[in-house]
Amino acid sequence: MALNVFSQIDFSHLFDNFHLGPGYILAIFLAVMSFVSFVVTTYDKLAAEAGKRRISENALLILAVFGGAVGEYITMKRIRHKTKHPKFMITLPILCLIQIAAVIFLIIKFG
């Protein structure tokens, strides 16, 4: 009976006035990737302390390149992980600036 009621309701216009521009979509994507980077970076730190299998530096950098730079950089600074590696402490801030600039540009350009 309940399914019959919902099948009669027209949901097609529910999101007609809901529009996310490319800048906001990119921002959401970067936030999700930053969360993934946070989890992976934290795991790597805990694995390092426990002497377990680690996440490769290349994998961490790939996560940063594909959108997780902000989350990874903040996490590394907060938990003091790989902060002595120039590869991370130079590359990550540059990637952060590029990713943040891309979001700002897209929001300004397309809304």
Chimera marker file (.cmm) of the C-alpha trace (Angstrom):
<marker_set name="trace">
<marker id="1" x="0.000" y="0.000" z="0.000" r="1" g="1" b="0" radius="0.5"/>
<marker id="2" x="2.779" y="2.464" z="0.941" r="1" g="1" b="0" radius="0.5"/>
<marker id="3" x="4.663" y="1.747" z="-2.285" r="1" g="1" b="0" radius="0.5"/>
<marker id="4" x="1.534" y="2.505" z="-4.249" r="1" g="1" b="0" radius="0.5"/>
<marker id="5" x="1.289" y="5.977" z="-2.652" r="1" g="1" b="0" radius="0.5"/>
<marker id="6" x="4.904" y="6.847" z="-3.511" r="1" g="1" b="0" radius="0.5"/>
<marker id="7" x="4.537" y="5.625" z="-7.075" r="1" g="1" b="0" radius="0.5"/>
<marker id="8" x="1.817" y="8.237" z="-7.592" r="1" g="1" b="0" radius="0.5"/>
<marker id="9" x="3.943" y="11.173" z="-6.377" r="1" g="1" b="0" radius="0.5"/>
<marker id="10" x="5.874" y="13.051" z="-9.059" r="1" g="1" b="0" radius="0.5"/>
<marker id="11" x="9.454" y="13.529" z="-7.835" r="1" g="1" b="0" radius="0.5"/>
<marker id="12" x="10.762" y="14.704" z="-11.211" r="1" g="1" b="0" radius="0.5"/>
<marker id="13" x="10.712" y="18.403" z="-10.231" r="1" g="1" b="0" radius="0.5"/>
<marker id="14" x="12.204" y="17.959" z="-6.770" r="1" g="1" b="0" radius="0.5"/>
<marker id="15" x="15.658" y="19.218" z="-7.740" r="1" g="1" b="0" radius="0.5"/>
<marker id="16" x="14.721" y="21.662" z="-10.514" r="1" g="1" b="0" radius="0.5"/>
<marker id="17" x="15.958" y="24.688" z="-8.540" r="1" g="1" b="0" radius="0.5"/>
<marker id="18" x="18.933" y="22.857" z="-7.057" r="1" g="1" b="0" radius="0.5"/>
<marker id="19" x="22.031" y="23.476" z="-9.144" r="1" g="1" b="0" radius="0.5"/>
<marker id="20" x="25.650" y="23.073" z="-8.195" r="1" g="1" b="0" radius="0.5"/>
<marker id="21" x="28.174" y="24.796" z="-10.388" r="1" g="1" b="0" radius="0.5"/>
<marker id="22" x="31.457" y="23.125" z="-11.306" r="1" g="1" b="0" radius="0.5"/>
<marker id="23" x="33.333" y="24.996" z="-8.568" r="1" g="1" b="0" radius="0.5"/>
<marker id="24" x="31.086" y="23.577" z="-5.879" r="1" g="1" b="0" radius="0.5"/>
<marker id="25" x="31.242" y="20.098" z="-7.378" r="1" g="1" b="0" radius="0.5"/>
<marker id="26" x="35.041" y="20.315" z="-7.389" r="1" g="1" b="0" radius="0.5"/>
<marker id="27" x="35.001" y="21.554" z="-3.776" r="1" g="1" b="0" radius="0.5"/>
<marker id="28" x="32.879" y="18.578" z="-2.711" r="1" g="1" b="0" radius="0.5"/>
<marker id="29" x="35.172" y="16.200" z="-4.610" r="1" g="1" b="0" radius="0.5"/>
<marker id="30" x="38.266" y="17.729" z="-2.975" r="1" g="1" b="0" radius="0.5"/>
<marker id="31" x="36.637" y="17.469" z="0.458" r="1" g="1" b="0" radius="0.5"/>
<marker id="32" x="35.918" y="13.778" z="-0.079" r="1" g="1" b="0" radius="0.5"/>
<marker id="33" x="39.448" y="13.153" z="-1.359" r="1" g="1" b="0" radius="0.5"/>
<marker id="34" x="40.871" y="15.100" z="1.582" r="1" g="1" b="0" radius="0.5"/>
<marker id="35" x="38.951" y="12.859" z="3.965" r="1" g="1" b="0" radius="0.5"/>
<marker id="36" x="40.299" y="9.766" z="2.183" r="1" g="1" b="0" radius="0.5"/>
<marker id="37" x="43.805" y="11.235" z="2.402" r="1" g="1" b="0" radius="0.5"/>
<marker id="38" x="43.297" y="11.926" z="6.109" r="1" g="1" b="0" radius="0.5"/>
<marker id="39" x="42.330" y="8.298" z="6.728" r="1" g="1" b="0" radius="0.5"/>
<marker id="40" x="45.197" y="6.871" z="4.650" r="1" g="1" b="0" radius="0.5"/>
<marker id="41" x="47.811" y="9.226" z="6.131" r="1" g="1" b="0" radius="0.5"/>
<marker id="42" x="46.662" y="8.479" z="9.670" r="1" g="1" b="0" radius="0.5"/>
<marker id="43" x="46.782" y="4.744" z="8.934" r="1" g="1" b="0" radius="0.5"/>
<marker id="44" x="50.328" y="5.117" z="7.584" r="1" g="1" b="0" radius="0.5"/>
<marker id="45" x="51.425" y="6.942" z="10.741" r="1" g="1" b="0" radius="0.5"/>
<marker id="46" x="49.894" y="4.262" z="12.976" r="1" g="1" b="0" radius="0.5"/>
<marker id="47" x="51.428" y="1.505" z="10.832" r="1" g="1" b="0" radius="0.5"/>
<marker id="48" x="54.829" y="3.190" z="11.100" r="1" g="1" b="0" radius="0.5"/>
<marker id="49" x="54.574" y="3.310" z="14.887" r="1" g="1" b="0" radius="0.5"/>
<marker id="50" x="53.440" y="-0.324" z="15.061" r="1" g="1" b="0" radius="0.5"/>
<marker id="51" x="56.054" y="-1.584" z="12.616" r="1" g="1" b="0" radius="0.5"/>
<marker id="52" x="53.394" y="-2.816" z="10.195" r="1" g="1" b="0" radius="0.5"/>
<marker id="53" x="53.166" y="-2.625" z="6.426" r="1" g="1" b="0" radius="0.5"/>
<marker id="54" x="53.174" y="0.986" z="5.240" r="1" g="1" b="0" radius="0.5"/>
<marker id="55" x="51.529" y="3.011" z="2.516" r="1" g="1" b="0" radius="0.5"/>
<marker id="56" x="54.096" y="3.948" z="-0.129" r="1" g="1" b="0" radius="0.5"/>
<marker id="57" x="55.150" y="7.569" z="-0.486" r="1" g="1" b="0" radius="0.5"/>
<marker id="58" x="54.083" y="7.433" z="-4.121" r="1" g="1" b="0" radius="0.5"/>
<marker id="59" x="50.574" y="6.332" z="-3.126" r="1" g="1" b="0" radius="0.5"/>
<marker id="60" x="50.328" y="9.239" z="-0.677" r="1" g="1" b="0" radius="0.5"/>
<marker id="61" x="51.487" y="11.685" z="-3.337" r="1" g="1" b="0" radius="0.5"/>
<marker id="62" x="49.057" y="10.246" z="-5.891" r="1" g="1" b="0" radius="0.5"/>
<marker id="63" x="46.202" y="10.787" z="-3.417" r="1" g="1" b="0" radius="0.5"/>
<marker id="64" x="47.334" y="14.383" z="-3.023" r="1" g="1" b="0" radius="0.5"/>
<marker id="65" x="47.561" y="14.969" z="-6.771" r="1" g="1" b="0" radius="0.5"/>
<marker id="66" x="44.063" y="13.588" z="-7.306" r="1" g="1" b="0" radius="0.5"/>
<marker id="67" x="42.429" y="15.962" z="-4.865" r="1" g="1" b="0" radius="0.5"/>
<marker id="68" x="43.534" y="15.079" z="-1.353" r="1" g="1" b="0" radius="0.5"/>
<marker id="69" x="46.350" y="17.589" z="-0.933" r="1" g="1" b="0" radius="0.5"/>
<marker id="70" x="44.641" y="19.829" z="1.612" r="1" g="1" b="0" radius="0.5"/>
<marker id="71" x="43.554" y="16.986" z="3.876" r="1" g="1" b="0" radius="0.5"/>
<marker id="72" x="46.873" y="15.218" z="3.576" r="1" g="1" b="0" radius="0.5"/>
<marker id="73" x="48.912" y="18.340" z="4.299" r="1" g="1" b="0" radius="0.5"/>
<marker id="74" x="46.846" y="19.321" z="7.337" r="1" g="1" b="0" radius="0.5"/>
<marker id="75" x="46.952" y="15.752" z="8.648" r="1" g="1" b="0" radius="0.5"/>
<marker id="76" x="50.704" y="15.444" z="8.175" r="1" g="1" b="0" radius="0.5"/>
<marker id="77" x="51.309" y="18.701" z="10.020" r="1" g="1" b="0" radius="0.5"/>
<marker id="78" x="48.906" y="17.780" z="12.857" r="1" g="1" b="0" radius="0.5"/>
<marker id="79" x="50.247" y="14.275" z="13.470" r="1" g="1" b="0" radius="0.5"/>
<marker id="80" x="53.858" y="15.156" z="12.551" r="1" g="1" b="0" radius="0.5"/>
<marker id="81" x="54.098" y="12.577" z="9.804" r="1" g="1" b="0" radius="0.5"/>
<marker id="82" x="56.620" y="12.984" z="6.967" r="1" g="1" b="0" radius="0.5"/>
<marker id="83" x="57.184" y="16.613" z="7.931" r="1" g="1" b="0" radius="0.5"/>
<marker id="84" x="60.948" y="16.225" z="7.411" r="1" g="1" b="0" radius="0.5"/>
<marker id="85" x="60.523" y="15.002" z="3.840" r="1" g="1" b="0" radius="0.5"/>
<marker id="86" x="60.991" y="17.883" z="1.372" r="1" g="1" b="0" radius="0.5"/>
<marker id="87" x="59.122" y="15.815" z="-1.214" r="1" g="1" b="0" radius="0.5"/>
<marker id="88" x="55.960" y="16.275" z="0.865" r="1" g="1" b="0" radius="0.5"/>
<marker id="89" x="56.540" y="19.624" z="2.517" r="1" g="1" b="0" radius="0.5"/>
<marker id="90" x="57.204" y="21.353" z="-0.809" r="1" g="1" b="0" radius="0.5"/>
<marker id="91" x="54.840" y="19.438" z="-3.091" r="1" g="1" b="0" radius="0.5"/>
<marker id="92" x="51.770" y="19.401" z="-0.844" r="1" g="1" b="0" radius="0.5"/>
<marker id="93" x="51.502" y="23.173" z="-0.258" r="1" g="1" b="0" radius="0.5"/>
<marker id="94" x="51.883" y="23.767" z="-4.000" r="1" g="1" b="0" radius="0.5"/>
<marker id="95" x="49.151" y="21.225" z="-4.744" r="1" g="1" b="0" radius="0.5"/>
<marker id="96" x="46.944" y="22.823" z="-2.070" r="1" g="1" b="0" radius="0.5"/>
<marker id="97" x="47.300" y="26.228" z="-3.691" r="1" g="1" b="0" radius="0.5"/>
<marker id="98" x="46.528" y="24.826" z="-7.143" r="1" g="1" b="0" radius="0.5"/>
<marker id="99" x="43.451" y="22.930" z="-5.918" r="1" g="1" b="0" radius="0.5"/>
<marker id="100" x="42.094" y="25.850" z="-3.887" r="1" g="1" b="0" radius="0.5"/>
<marker id="101" x="42.752" y="28.254" z="-6.771" r="1" g="1" b="0" radius="0.5"/>
<marker id="102" x="40.882" y="25.929" z="-9.141" r="1" g="1" b="0" radius="0.5"/>
<marker id="103" x="37.842" y="25.927" z="-6.851" r="1" g="1" b="0" radius="0.5"/>
<marker id="104" x="37.892" y="29.708" z="-6.485" r="1" g="1" b="0" radius="0.5"/>
<marker id="105" x="38.334" y="30.226" z="-10.226" r="1" g="1" b="0" radius="0.5"/>
<marker id="106" x="35.459" y="27.889" z="-11.097" r="1" g="1" b="0" radius="0.5"/>
<marker id="107" x="33.127" y="29.456" z="-8.520" r="1" g="1" b="0" radius="0.5"/>
<marker id="108" x="33.919" y="32.963" z="-9.767" r="1" g="1" b="0" radius="0.5"/>
<marker id="109" x="33.664" y="31.977" z="-13.437" r="1" g="1" b="0" radius="0.5"/>
<marker id="110" x="30.634" y="29.677" z="-13.356" r="1" g="1" b="0" radius="0.5"/>
<marker id="111" x="29.012" y="30.162" z="-9.978" r="1" g="1" b="0" radius="0.5"/>
<link id1="1" id2="2" r="1" g="1" b="0" radius="0.2"/>
<link id1="2" id2="3" r="1" g="1" b="0" radius="0.2"/>
<link id1="3" id2="4" r="1" g="1" b="0" radius="0.2"/>
<link id1="4" id2="5" r="1" g="1" b="0" radius="0.2"/>
<link id1="5" id2="6" r="1" g="1" b="0" radius="0.2"/>
<link id1="6" id2="7" r="1" g="1" b="0" radius="0.2"/>
<link id1="7" id2="8" r="1" g="1" b="0" radius="0.2"/>
<link id1="8" id2="9" r="1" g="1" b="0" radius="0.2"/>
<link id1="9" id2="10" r="1" g="1" b="0" radius="0.2"/>
<link id1="10" id2="11" r="1" g="1" b="0" radius="0.2"/>
<link id1="11" id2="12" r="1" g="1" b="0" radius="0.2"/>
<link id1="12" id2="13" r="1" g="1" b="0" radius="0.2"/>
<link id1="13" id2="14" r="1" g="1" b="0" radius="0.2"/>
<link id1="14" id2="15" r="1" g="1" b="0" radius="0.2"/>
<link id1="15" id2="16" r="1" g="1" b="0" radius="0.2"/>
<link id1="16" id2="17" r="1" g="1" b="0" radius="0.2"/>
<link id1="17" id2="18" r="1" g="1" b="0" radius="0.2"/>
<link id1="18" id2="19" r="1" g="1" b="0" radius="0.2"/>
<link id1="19" id2="20" r="1" g="1" b="0" radius="0.2"/>
<link id1="20" id2="21" r="1" g="1" b="0" radius="0.2"/>
<link id1="21" id2="22" r="1" g="1" b="0" radius="0.2"/>
<link id1="22" id2="23" r="1" g="1" b="0" radius="0.2"/>
<link id1="23" id2="24" r="1" g="1" b="0" radius="0.2"/>
<link id1="24" id2="25" r="1" g="1" b="0" radius="0.2"/>
<link id1="25" id2="26" r="1" g="1" b="0" radius="0.2"/>
<link id1="26" id2="27" r="1" g="1" b="0" radius="0.2"/>
<link id1="27" id2="28" r="1" g="1" b="0" radius="0.2"/>
<link id1="28" id2="29" r="1" g="1" b="0" radius="0.2"/>
<link id1="29" id2="30" r="1" g="1" b="0" radius="0.2"/>
<link id1="30" id2="31" r="1" g="1" b="0" radius="0.2"/>
<link id1="31" id2="32" r="1" g="1" b="0" radius="0.2"/>
<link id1="32" id2="33" r="1" g="1" b="0" radius="0.2"/>
<link id1="33" id2="34" r="1" g="1" b="0" radius="0.2"/>
<link id1="34" id2="35" r="1" g="1" b="0" radius="0.2"/>
<link id1="35" id2="36" r="1" g="1" b="0" radius="0.2"/>
<link id1="36" id2="37" r="1" g="1" b="0" radius="0.2"/>
<link id1="37" id2="38" r="1" g="1" b="0" radius="0.2"/>
<link id1="38" id2="39" r="1" g="1" b="0" radius="0.2"/>
<link id1="39" id2="40" r="1" g="1" b="0" radius="0.2"/>
<link id1="40" id2="41" r="1" g="1" b="0" radius="0.2"/>
<link id1="41" id2="42" r="1" g="1" b="0" radius="0.2"/>
<link id1="42" id2="43" r="1" g="1" b="0" radius="0.2"/>
<link id1="43" id2="44" r="1" g="1" b="0" radius="0.2"/>
<link id1="44" id2="45" r="1" g="1" b="0" radius="0.2"/>
<link id1="45" id2="46" r="1" g="1" b="0" radius="0.2"/>
<link id1="46" id2="47" r="1" g="1" b="0" radius="0.2"/>
<link id1="47" id2="48" r="1" g="1" b="0" radius="0.2"/>
<link id1="48" id2="49" r="1" g="1" b="0" radius="0.2"/>
<link id1="49" id2="50" r="1" g="1" b="0" radius="0.2"/>
<link id1="50" id2="51" r="1" g="1" b="0" radius="0.2"/>
<link id1="51" id2="52" r="1" g="1" b="0" radius="0.2"/>
<link id1="52" id2="53" r="1" g="1" b="0" radius="0.2"/>
<link id1="53" id2="54" r="1" g="1" b="0" radius="0.2"/>
<link id1="54" id2="55" r="1" g="1" b="0" radius="0.2"/>
<link id1="55" id2="56" r="1" g="1" b="0" radius="0.2"/>
<link id1="56" id2="57" r="1" g="1" b="0" radius="0.2"/>
<link id1="57" id2="58" r="1" g="1" b="0" radius="0.2"/>
<link id1="58" id2="59" r="1" g="1" b="0" radius="0.2"/>
<link id1="59" id2="60" r="1" g="1" b="0" radius="0.2"/>
<link id1="60" id2="61" r="1" g="1" b="0" radius="0.2"/>
<link id1="61" id2="62" r="1" g="1" b="0" radius="0.2"/>
<link id1="62" id2="63" r="1" g="1" b="0" radius="0.2"/>
<link id1="63" id2="64" r="1" g="1" b="0" radius="0.2"/>
<link id1="64" id2="65" r="1" g="1" b="0" radius="0.2"/>
<link id1="65" id2="66" r="1" g="1" b="0" radius="0.2"/>
<link id1="66" id2="67" r="1" g="1" b="0" radius="0.2"/>
<link id1="67" id2="68" r="1" g="1" b="0" radius="0.2"/>
<link id1="68" id2="69" r="1" g="1" b="0" radius="0.2"/>
<link id1="69" id2="70" r="1" g="1" b="0" radius="0.2"/>
<link id1="70" id2="71" r="1" g="1" b="0" radius="0.2"/>
<link id1="71" id2="72" r="1" g="1" b="0" radius="0.2"/>
<link id1="72" id2="73" r="1" g="1" b="0" radius="0.2"/>
<link id1="73" id2="74" r="1" g="1" b="0" radius="0.2"/>
<link id1="74" id2="75" r="1" g="1" b="0" radius="0.2"/>
<link id1="75" id2="76" r="1" g="1" b="0" radius="0.2"/>
<link id1="76" id2="77" r="1" g="1" b="0" radius="0.2"/>
<link id1="77" id2="78" r="1" g="1" b="0" radius="0.2"/>
<link id1="78" id2="79" r="1" g="1" b="0" radius="0.2"/>
<link id1="79" id2="80" r="1" g="1" b="0" radius="0.2"/>
<link id1="80" id2="81" r="1" g="1" b="0" radius="0.2"/>
<link id1="81" id2="82" r="1" g="1" b="0" radius="0.2"/>
<link id1="82" id2="83" r="1" g="1" b="0" radius="0.2"/>
<link id1="83" id2="84" r="1" g="1" b="0" radius="0.2"/>
<link id1="84" id2="85" r="1" g="1" b="0" radius="0.2"/>
<link id1="85" id2="86" r="1" g="1" b="0" radius="0.2"/>
<link id1="86" id2="87" r="1" g="1" b="0" radius="0.2"/>
<link id1="87" id2="88" r="1" g="1" b="0" radius="0.2"/>
<link id1="88" id2="89" r="1" g="1" b="0" radius="0.2"/>
<link id1="89" id2="90" r="1" g="1" b="0" radius="0.2"/>
<link id1="90" id2="91" r="1" g="1" b="0" radius="0.2"/>
<link id1="91" id2="92" r="1" g="1" b="0" radius="0.2"/>
<link id1="92" id2="93" r="1" g="1" b="0" radius="0.2"/>
<link id1="93" id2="94" r="1" g="1" b="0" radius="0.2"/>
<link id1="94" id2="95" r="1" g="1" b="0" radius="0.2"/>
<link id1="95" id2="96" r="1" g="1" b="0" radius="0.2"/>
<link id1="96" id2="97" r="1" g="1" b="0" radius="0.2"/>
<link id1="97" id2="98" r="1" g="1" b="0" radius="0.2"/>
<link id1="98" id2="99" r="1" g="1" b="0" radius="0.2"/>
<link id1="99" id2="100" r="1" g="1" b="0" radius="0.2"/>
<link id1="100" id2="101" r="1" g="1" b="0" radius="0.2"/>
<link id1="101" id2="102" r="1" g="1" b="0" radius="0.2"/>
<link id1="102" id2="103" r="1" g="1" b="0" radius="0.2"/>
<link id1="103" id2="104" r="1" g="1" b="0" radius="0.2"/>
<link id1="104" id2="105" r="1" g="1" b="0" radius="0.2"/>
<link id1="105" id2="106" r="1" g="1" b="0" radius="0.2"/>
<link id1="106" id2="107" r="1" g="1" b="0" radius="0.2"/>
<link id1="107" id2="108" r="1" g="1" b="0" radius="0.2"/>
<link id1="108" id2="109" r="1" g="1" b="0" radius="0.2"/>
<link id1="109" id2="110" r="1" g="1" b="0" radius="0.2"/>
<link id1="110" id2="111" r="1" g="1" b="0" radius="0.2"/>
</marker_set>
